[in-house]
Structure formats: C-alpha cells, structure tokens
Amino acid sequence: MSDTQRLWNDYAACWSAAPADRLAALGAVAVDGVAYRDPGTEVGSLAELAAYMTGFAGAFPGHRFRIDEVLEHHDRSLARWTQLDGEGGSASTGISTARHHEDGRLADITGFFLPA
C-alpha cells in the first residue's frame, strides 16, 4: 500500500471517528488551513472540516467510507470511494481530489458524488 493510499484511508476514517478523536485524527492527515468543498459545503480549516464531519456522522449514523482506488502524481491525488451504510452495503460512491502540502498531508480537498 502506498503512503498516499494509507493517507486517504486515514482521512476516510476521520468521517466515522469518535467526536472526541476526530480533530486530532484529521490533523494527522490534513494541514490546519485545509480547504474542503463538496456540493453541500465549503470550509477552510481543520476545525470547520471536523465540525462538518460531525454533522455528517449525525445525519448518517453507522456510515463509513472505504477508499477503493487512489491515483497520484506530483502533489496531487484522486481517490475513488464508497460510502458504506451500517450493514456494509453501498450507500453512495464518489471521487475526491486533493492537492498535498509539501509535508504530504492534504491541503485542498474537493469531493464529488457520482450519480446512482
């Protein structure tokens, strides 16, 4: 498994992490000023992204993300993912792209939901 695959897996785990652990886990994979956007939001810090993740976890209890594929070059990567429901079934799929900070952590993330 590549370092970038591991990074995306750790990032995906942040979405379903315990609220008390989420900010620290997110800080291990993303920079303080991380920019994040998807069709429903746009945030610009670790704290804002952690709060958004907390809202997501509340709206979709028991759901988690699985990283299915990672492509990378230079300071960019793309992850294909599946959102899994509480029983492990596919709830949705999508892709996320990222620009990485020079230390390798995520600096700018954009998520896209694929049509069902």
C-alpha positions in Angstrom: 0.0 0.0 0.0 1.4 3.4 -1.0 1.8 6.2 1.5 -0.9 8.1 -0.4 -3.3 5.2 -0.2 -2.7 5.0 3.6 -3.2 8.8 3.9 -6.6 8.5 2.1 -7.6 5.5 4.3 -6.8 7.5 7.4 -8.7 10.5 6.1 -11.7 8.4 5.3 -11.6 7.0 8.9 -12.0 10.6 10.2 -15.5 10.7 8.9 -16.6 8.0 11.3 -14.2 8.7 14.1 -15.4 9.3 17.6 -16.1 13.1 18.0 -13.5 13.4 20.8 -10.9 11.9 18.5 -11.8 13.4 15.1 -9.9 16.7 15.2 -6.6 15.0 16.3 -7.1 12.3 13.6 -7.8 14.9 11.0 -4.7 16.9 12.0 -2.6 13.9 11.3 -3.7 13.8 7.6 -4.5 17.4 6.8 -3.0 20.9 7.3 -4.5 23.4 9.7 -5.8 25.6 6.9 -7.2 22.7 4.8 -9.7 23.8 2.2 -12.5 21.4 1.7 -15.5 21.5 -0.6 -18.2 19.2 -1.9 -21.6 20.1 -3.4 -23.0 20.9 0.0 -20.3 22.9 1.7 -17.1 24.8 1.6 -14.8 25.1 4.6 -11.3 26.4 5.3 -9.9 24.9 8.4 -9.4 21.7 10.4 -12.0 22.8 13.0 -14.6 23.6 10.3 -14.0 20.3 8.5 -14.2 18.4 11.8 -17.5 20.1 12.6 -18.8 19.3 9.1 -17.8 15.6 9.6 -19.6 15.6 12.9 -22.7 16.8 11.3 -22.4 14.1 8.5 -21.9 11.4 11.1 -25.0 12.6 12.9 -27.0 12.5 9.7 -25.7 9.1 8.6 -25.2 7.1 11.8 -23.1 4.0 11.3 -21.9 5.0 7.8 -18.2 5.0 6.9 -16.1 5.5 3.8 -14.0 2.9 2.0 -11.2 4.0 -0.3 -11.4 1.9 -3.4 -8.6 3.3 -5.6 -6.0 6.1 -5.4 -4.2 7.7 -8.3 -1.4 10.1 -7.7 1.3 12.3 -9.3 3.3 15.3 -8.3 1.5 16.9 -5.4 -2.0 15.7 -6.4 -4.1 12.7 -5.8 -7.5 11.3 -6.7 -9.4 8.8 -4.5 -12.4 6.8 -5.7 -14.6 5.9 -2.6 -17.7 4.1 -1.5 -19.9 5.3 1.4 -21.0 2.2 3.3 -24.1 2.0 5.4 -24.3 0.5 8.8 -24.6 -3.0 7.3 -21.7 -2.6 5.0 -23.8 -2.0 1.8 -23.1 0.7 -0.7 -25.0 3.9 0.1 -23.2 6.1 -2.5 -20.0 6.4 -4.5 -17.8 9.3 -5.5 -14.4 10.7 -6.1 -12.3 13.2 -4.2 -9.3 15.1 -5.4 -6.6 16.7 -3.3 -3.5 18.9 -3.5 -0.9 17.9 -0.9 1.1 20.1 1.3 4.9 19.7 1.0 4.8 17.5 4.1 2.4 15.1 2.3 -0.7 16.0 4.2 -3.9 17.0 2.5 -4.1 20.8 1.8 -7.1 21.2 -0.6 -9.8 18.6 -1.0 -12.7 18.5 -3.4 -15.4 15.8 -3.2 -17.8 14.7 -6.0 -20.7 12.4 -5.6 -21.3 10.1 -8.5 -24.9 9.5 -9.9 -26.6 6.4 -8.6 
